Amino acid sequence: MLGLLFNVNFTQVWLSLNFDIFLHSREDVVALVRSGQLISGSYGRTELPRQYLWTSCDGTIDVDKSTETMEILFCTFSGFDSVAGYVYSDQVPNLNHFSRGKILEFQKLQEHWFWLSTT
């Protein structure tokens, strides 16, 4: 039994739960951005309303609408030169908008939702 615990990737379990638990709230945020109810500040940084603060690691999202595609980053970790989180995109996202360095992981989770990790 103890051997089974050592083989569990708890970070991956938490990230999977985090995505599932907060998906509907993140979709609400996407709708608010799309409708213009959330306004981006400098560099696309957008402060979240109080009820959605926990959908991103620092209570903000990064929004890019510079092309026809709307892209939003909900961070789960943000460091000086790295970021990890869930990206919403109408199409396959342009990762240069959110990457602060080398892309470590990128995968499609479901329609419009992607996982991004950079360093």
Beta strands, then each sheet from edge to edge (+ up, - down):
strand 1: 45-47
strand 2: 60-64
strand 3: 71-78
strand 4: 83-89
strand 5: 103-110
strand 6: 113-118
sheet 1: 1+ 2- 3+ 4- 6+ 5-
end
